[in-house]
Amino acid sequence: MNIKMFTMGALTVAMMSGAAMAGSTSALDDPAKMSPFFTDAGMKTLRSEADFKTAWMAMKPDERTAVLKDCGDTTLNKAHADFCAMAKKMGG
C-alpha cells in the first residue's frame, strides 16, 4: 500500500512539474518562430528593418500578439531587448 501511495505521489508531482514548465515557454525562445528575424544561426544579429518587417508580417496576428506580450515582460525583454525594440516598432 505504501509503495502505491508513494508512486502515485511521485507521478502527481512529475505531472505538475511538467505542466508548470510547459506553461513557462515564450514565443521569444522558439527558434522556429525567431530564426527568420536573424541573419545567423545563433540568433544574435537582427536582419535589416525591411527584412524584419517582411518576417513580422509573415507571422499570424495571434503570434505577433504573443511576441509583443512576451516583450512586455521585463525579464524576457532583457534577454531579447534588440528584437523587442524592433518588434514594438513594427506592431506596437
C-alpha positions in Angstrom: 0.0 0.0 0.0 2.8 2.4 0.9 4.5 1.8 -2.4 1.3 2.6 -4.3 0.9 5.8 -2.4 4.5 6.8 -3.0 4.3 6.0 -6.7 1.1 8.0 -7.1 2.5 10.9 -5.2 5.7 10.9 -7.4 3.6 10.7 -10.6 1.5 13.6 -9.4 4.5 15.8 -8.7 6.1 14.9 -12.0 2.9 15.8 -14.0 2.5 19.0 -12.1 6.1 20.0 -12.7 5.8 19.2 -16.4 2.7 21.3 -16.7 4.4 24.2 -15.0 7.4 24.0 -17.2 5.3 23.9 -20.4 3.4 27.0 -19.3 6.6 29.0 -18.9 7.7 28.9 -22.5 8.0 32.1 -24.5 7.5 32.8 -28.2 10.8 34.6 -27.9 12.5 31.3 -27.1 11.1 29.4 -30.1 13.8 29.1 -32.7 11.3 28.2 -35.4 9.5 31.5 -34.9 12.5 33.6 -34.2 15.1 32.5 -36.9 13.5 34.5 -39.8 14.4 37.7 -37.9 18.1 36.9 -37.6 20.9 36.6 -40.1 22.9 34.0 -38.1 22.1 30.5 -36.6 23.0 31.8 -33.1 20.3 34.4 -33.5 22.5 37.3 -32.4 22.3 39.6 -35.4 19.0 41.1 -36.4 18.1 41.4 -40.1 17.6 44.8 -41.7 14.5 46.7 -40.8 12.9 45.9 -44.2 13.7 42.2 -43.8 12.5 42.2 -40.2 9.2 43.8 -41.4 8.7 41.1 -44.0 9.2 38.3 -41.4 7.0 40.2 -39.0 4.1 40.5 -41.5 4.5 36.8 -42.4 3.6 35.8 -38.8 0.0 35.2 -37.9 -1.7 38.1 -36.0 -2.0 36.0 -32.8 1.7 35.1 -33.0 2.6 38.8 -33.3 0.4 39.5 -30.3 2.1 36.8 -28.3 5.5 38.1 -29.1 4.5 41.7 -28.2 3.1 40.3 -24.9 6.3 38.5 -24.1 8.3 41.6 -25.0 6.2 43.4 -22.3 7.6 41.1 -19.7 10.7 42.8 -18.2 12.6 39.6 -17.6 12.1 38.3 -21.2 12.7 41.7 -22.7 16.2 41.9 -21.1 17.2 38.8 -23.0 15.7 40.0 -26.2 16.0 43.7 -26.0 17.0 44.5 -29.6 14.4 42.2 -31.0 11.7 43.6 -28.8 12.6 47.1 -29.7 12.2 46.3 -33.4 9.0 44.3 -32.8 7.4 47.1 -30.9 8.4 49.5 -33.7 6.6 47.1 -36.2 3.5 46.4 -34.3 3.2 48.1 -31.1 
